[in-house]
Amino acid sequence: MIDRIKSFFAKNVLEPEETVSSEQIAVAALLIEVMVIDGNLDAQELESISQTLCNILELEAEMVEELLRLSREEVAEATSVYQFTREINEHFELDKKMNLLTAMWRVAYADGYLDKHEEGIIRRVADLLHIRHNEYIRCKLAARGE
């Protein structure tokens, strides 16, 4: 499933001895999932994801565009977010998980409207990442700037 994204990184981003990490792919896929879950592909949500990926993965804008395209395909083929959260759980400490959850909330809020499906997927991801309710709320408030 993730092979196309790994291939993209191998050809366009990484040095020959480097490999794309599965947790980087998982981050991109979870952010994409929040964007597409409500059926409304909003430009502000896409911009929020692009900025997050540029910061997290340190990629140029054109590389992020290609990664977004590939990630959308992977998300469309995925049957569950579990495969992505499993990678995050294996590689991320609590602070990085909370940063990811905050980024997911920012994507959800980017279009000015929080859809119930966006909130639902973020709640599901938080549960799968073993984030306590008070941490979940802290991430939500941080994303809103409170």
C-alpha positions as CSV (number, residue, x, y, z in Angstrom):
1,M,0.0,0.0,0.0
2,I,2.7,2.5,1.0
3,D,5.1,1.3,-1.7
4,R,4.2,4.1,-4.2
5,I,5.1,6.8,-1.6
6,K,8.3,5.0,-0.6
7,S,9.2,4.9,-4.3
8,F,8.5,8.6,-4.7
9,F,10.7,9.5,-1.8
10,A,13.5,7.2,-3.1
11,K,13.4,8.8,-6.6
12,N,12.8,12.5,-5.6
13,V,13.8,13.3,-2.1
14,L,16.2,10.9,-0.4
15,E,19.9,10.2,-0.9
16,P,20.6,6.7,-2.1
17,E,21.4,5.4,1.3
18,E,18.3,6.9,3.0
19,T,14.9,5.5,3.1
20,V,11.5,7.1,3.9
21,S,10.2,6.2,7.3
22,S,6.9,4.5,7.7
23,E,6.0,7.0,10.4
24,Q,6.5,9.9,7.9
25,I,4.1,8.2,5.5
26,A,1.7,7.6,8.4
27,V,1.7,11.3,9.4
28,A,0.9,12.3,5.8
29,A,-1.9,9.7,5.5
30,L,-3.6,10.7,8.8
31,L,-3.5,14.4,7.9
32,I,-5.0,13.6,4.5
33,E,-7.7,11.4,6.2
34,V,-8.9,14.4,8.2
35,M,-9.1,16.5,5.0
36,V,-11.0,14.0,2.9
37,I,-13.3,12.5,5.6
38,D,-16.0,15.2,5.2
39,G,-16.1,14.9,1.4
40,N,-15.1,18.6,1.0
41,L,-11.5,19.1,-0.2
42,D,-11.0,22.7,1.0
43,A,-8.0,24.8,-0.1
44,Q,-7.3,26.0,3.5
45,E,-7.2,22.4,4.7
46,L,-4.8,21.5,1.9
47,E,-2.6,24.5,2.8
48,S,-2.6,23.4,6.4
49,I,-1.4,20.0,5.5
50,S,1.2,21.3,3.1
51,Q,2.7,23.6,5.7
52,T,2.7,20.8,8.3
53,L,4.4,18.4,5.9
54,C,6.9,21.0,4.8
55,N,7.8,21.5,8.5
56,I,7.8,17.9,9.6
57,L,9.4,16.3,6.5
58,E,11.4,19.4,5.4
59,L,10.3,19.1,1.8
60,E,10.0,21.7,-1.0
61,A,6.5,22.7,-2.0
62,E,6.5,20.7,-5.3
63,M,7.5,17.5,-3.4
64,V,4.7,18.0,-0.9
65,E,2.2,18.3,-3.8
66,E,3.3,15.0,-5.2
67,L,3.3,13.4,-1.7
68,L,-0.2,14.7,-1.2
69,R,-1.4,13.2,-4.4
70,L,0.2,9.8,-3.5
71,S,-1.2,10.0,0.0
72,R,-4.7,10.6,-1.2
73,E,-4.5,7.4,-3.3
74,E,-3.2,5.5,-0.3
75,V,-5.9,6.8,2.0
76,A,-8.5,5.9,-0.6
77,E,-7.3,2.3,-0.6
78,A,-7.0,2.1,3.2
79,T,-9.7,0.3,5.0
80,S,-8.7,1.6,8.5
81,V,-6.6,4.2,10.1
82,Y,-5.1,1.5,12.3
83,Q,-2.3,0.7,9.9
84,F,-1.2,4.3,10.1
85,T,-1.6,4.7,13.9
86,R,0.3,1.4,14.5
87,E,3.3,3.0,12.8
88,I,3.0,6.2,14.9
89,N,2.7,4.1,18.1
90,E,5.9,2.2,17.3
91,H,8.0,5.3,16.6
92,F,6.5,8.4,18.4
93,E,6.7,9.4,22.0
94,L,3.7,11.2,23.6
95,D,4.9,14.7,22.7
96,K,5.2,13.8,19.0
97,K,1.8,12.1,19.1
98,M,0.3,15.2,20.6
99,N,1.9,17.4,17.9
100,L,0.4,15.2,15.3
101,L,-3.0,15.4,16.9
102,T,-2.8,19.2,17.1
103,A,-1.9,19.3,13.4
104,M,-4.9,17.1,12.7
105,W,-7.1,19.6,14.6
106,R,-5.6,22.5,12.6
107,V,-6.5,20.7,9.4
108,A,-10.0,20.2,10.6
109,Y,-10.4,23.9,11.7
110,A,-8.6,25.3,8.6
111,D,-11.8,25.8,6.6
112,G,-13.6,27.5,9.5
113,Y,-16.0,24.6,10.0
114,L,-15.5,21.5,12.2
115,D,-17.4,18.7,10.6
116,K,-18.6,15.8,12.8
117,H,-16.8,13.3,10.7
118,E,-13.5,15.3,11.1
119,E,-14.0,15.3,14.9
120,G,-14.9,11.6,14.8
121,I,-11.7,10.6,12.9
122,I,-9.5,12.7,15.2
123,R,-11.2,11.1,18.3
124,R,-10.6,7.6,16.8
125,V,-7.0,8.4,16.1
126,A,-6.5,9.8,19.6
127,D,-7.9,6.5,21.0
128,L,-5.6,4.4,18.8
129,L,-2.6,6.5,19.8
130,H,-3.5,6.0,23.5
131,I,-3.9,9.7,24.1
132,R,-5.9,10.5,27.3
133,H,-9.0,12.7,27.1
134,N,-7.3,15.7,28.8
135,E,-4.4,15.5,26.3
136,Y,-6.9,15.3,23.4
137,I,-8.6,18.5,24.7
138,R,-5.3,20.2,25.1
139,C,-4.4,19.5,21.4
140,K,-7.9,20.7,20.3
141,L,-7.4,24.0,22.3
142,A,-3.9,24.4,21.0
143,A,-5.1,24.1,17.4
144,R,-7.7,26.8,18.0
145,G,-5.1,29.0,19.6
146,E,-6.6,28.9,23.1
